[in-house]
Amino acid sequence: MKKIGIDARLYSQTGVGTYLKNLIYCLEKKEFKDKIFYIYLISDDFEKVFFKNKNFVKRRADYRWHTVGEQFGFALKLYQDNLDLMHFTYFSYPVLYFKKFVATIHDATPLLFKTGRASTKNQLIYQIKHLFFRIILWCQINRAIKIITPTVAVKNQLKNIYGEKIADKITSIYEGVNYQIINSKANIDLSQKYNNFFIYVGNFYPHKNVEKLMEAFIKVKTSCKLILLGPDDYFSSRILHYINIMKWTNKIIVVNNTSLSDLVFFYKNANALIHPSLSEGFGLPLIEAAYFNCPIIASNIKVFKELLGKNYLSFNPHSVEDIAEKINKFILNKPKFNYKNIINKFSFEKMADETYRLYEESLP
């Protein structure tokens, strides 16, 4: 039996967690005669996650990312399990692990947008942490036998940063629509509370550019509201504080920690999804919105162009005036977009198949 490890310590987190849930869900539906998967989970998830496939084995790995414990304890755990191949699914990994591994690099945003505003730490601690991040990512990029990126845009960014020498080992594999949201029904009770609205879906890190979106939306003469859907954390609190100070509560609403059924309602009933991000690795909310036929207004960044082509209304994310102008244009013209081909293009099933192919190519 060949032993393949998958780092699933971020299983319950947003973003990477969605990637992990869908990768494992799709792989688990396959039959394996000569392979066994060790799925590494932190304790909170270890007690909640169960696999039906006998070839999938839970391994407790209570080593948080970006910690000393990860660097020593997790590395030791992996050596003890004597894996034939390891898949690190996040840029934080134990640099003391020197055996064969595949790495997924979801985006290059932390390298391209180095700002202390993206951290709750003081500037000195942030600078030290960022230095270690760069060292760890450099090790991961150079030691991985294969690298997976979610888009060609991220592949090109990595080549620009680390050189053409890494190009041959990078494979871009598109993601898809979360199987959990596909299987969820809209919470129709929300229709009594929300109507005539635009939505933003995501977290509130500075590179997401939500403050500029709010400034732009306030300039739009409309009775519509903007609903910001995201986690309840330090960054959402900062956004909420900004809304209160500016007295925008009559036009902009923050809704934290929405359930999947709530999210389906918002996608199905929103006038459009607005996504002002300055940098992304993929853009799951855009693909989810397209799945529910929700029109999309978003930044004119390369990754969104790669995903959607001309099937969305684009704006310059650095310009409050242009964002406001494009929202006004949408309200006046109500453009129609055809998302059928886009949905057929993106699939977590296809992603899992391609990822497994890379596993087979990488095994001894």
C-alpha positions, -999 to +999 in steps of 0.1 A: +000+000+000+012+035-009+006+060+018-005+095+008-009+122+034-031+153+031-027+182+054-063+190+065-055+211+096-075+240+080-105+218+073-130+242+092-115+274+080-129+296+052-112+294+018-087+267+022-112+247+042-137+247+013-109+234-009-100+207+016-136+195+021-143+192-016-109+176-024-114+149+003-151+145-005-144+138-042-114+116-036-133+095-010-159+085-036-131+067-056-120+031-050-083+025-042-068-009-042-032+000-035-034+034-018-043+047+017-048+083+026-038+098+060-059+129+066-042+151+092-067+171+114-066+193+144-084+179+175-116+200+170-121+186+135-108+151+144-139+145+166-163+158+140-150+144+107-157+108+097-149+089+065-168+060+049-140+049+027-118+024+045-088+037+027-091+071+044-076+072+079-079+102+103-047+113+120-047+137+149-022+165+142-028+192+168-002+216+155-016+250+145-003+266+114+024+293+118+037+278+151+068+263+164+048+231+171+040+229+134+077+231+125+088+203+150+058+183+161+041+180+128+073+171+110+080+144+135+044+130+131+048+128+093+082+110+096+067+085+120+039+077+095+065+070+068+045+084+040+053+078+003+039+112-006+026+142+014+003+170+001+007+203+019-025+223+011-014+256+026+018+277+025+025+271+062+043+237+064+071+222+084+104+231+067+121+202+086+101+177+064+125+167+036+106+137+021+086+139-011+057+163-012+032+181-034+021+217-025-009+238-033-002+275-034-036+292-034-024+327-041+006+351-040-013+379-022+008+379+010+039+385-012+023+411-034+004+430-006+028+432+023+011+455+048+008+455+085-029+465+081-035+428+073-023+418+108-035+423+143+001+423+155+023+453+161+046+463+132+078+447+146+061+414+152+044+416+118+078+422+100+094+392+118+064+369+110+065+381+074+102+373+071+096+338+084+066+334+060+089+343+030+115+318+041+090+290+046+073+297+013+106+298-005+115+264+009+081+250+000+083+263-036+118+250-042+114+216-024+080+205-037+082+180-066+049+194-079+030+227-072-007+231-077-022+266-083-059+273-087-054+296-118-028+303-145-027+339-131-012+325-098+012+303-118+025+333-136+029+353-104+050+326-089+071+324-120+077+361-119+087+360-082+107+327-082+119+324-118+112+303-148+130+273-132+099+264-113+075+266-143+077+229-153+065+217-119+035+240-116+001+227-127-030+250-127-061+232-116-094+251-114-117+247-084-155+246-085-187+250-065-188+236-030-208+204-029-223+216+005-238+247-011-251+227-040-270+205-016-283+234+005-318+250+001-323+287+004-335+300+037-367+317+024-374+332+058-348+358+051-371+373+024-391+389+052-360+409+062-340+415+031-350+426-004-335+448-032-299+444-023-264+438-037-240+415-019-203+411-012-191+376+000-157+370+016-135+381+044-125+417+052-087+417+048-073+450+034-066+435+000-103+427-004-108+464-008-142+465+009-137+501+022-135+514-013-166+494-023-185+511+006-173+545-004-184+539-039-218+525-030-226+555-009-222+576-040-247+555-059-282+570-059-303+540-052-327+526-027-308+493-028-287+482+001-253+466+002-250+435+023-215+424+033-213+387+041-183+374+060-167+361+092-170+378+126-134+388+134-111+417+140-113+429+103-151+427+102-153+447+134-131+473+119-154+475+088-185+478+111-168+505+131-162+524+099-198+521+088-210+534+122-186+564+122-196+574+087-233+568+095-239+545+066-260+520+085-291+528+064-274+516+032-247+491+042-253+460+064-228+435+077-240+399+082-215+376+099-211+338+098-240+331+074-251+295+071-250+277+037-288+280+034-286+317+042-258+321+015-279+303-011-308+328-004-285+358-008-270+344-041-305+337-055-320+370-045-292+396-049-293+421-077-257+413-082-225+401-064-199+430-062-163+419-056-137+447-054-106+426-045-072+438-055-057+403-055-071+368-055-059+333-062-092+320-075-125+336-065-149+310-051-177+336-045-177+345-082-181+309-093-208+303-067-227+334-078-225+322-114-238+288-104-269+306-089-271+329-120-264+359-098-249+387-120-213+397-112-197+432-109-160+428-100-125+441-103-107+440-137-078+419-122-062+391-143-076+362-122-112+374-126-107+379-164-093+344-165-123+329-147-152+349-163-138+364-195-163+391-205-192+376-186-192+403-159-192+440-155-156+450-146-142+481-128-109+496-117-107+485-081-084+515-072-110+540-083-140+548-061-155+568-090-153+539-115-167+514-090-197+537-084-201+544-121-202+506-129-228+500-102-249+528-116-245+514-151-257+480-139-288+495-122-297+514-153-290+488-180-294+455-161-270+435-183-275+398-188-247+373-186-246+337-197-229+316-170-237+281-184-202+276-200-185+290-169-202+265-146-193+236-170-157+247-168-153+246-130-157+215-110-142+201-077-147+166-092-124+175-121-100+192-096-098+160-075-092+139-106-064+161-117-049+162-082-050+124-080-033+122-114-005+143-099-003+120-069+002+090-092+029+108-112+047+117-080+047+084-062+079+062-064 
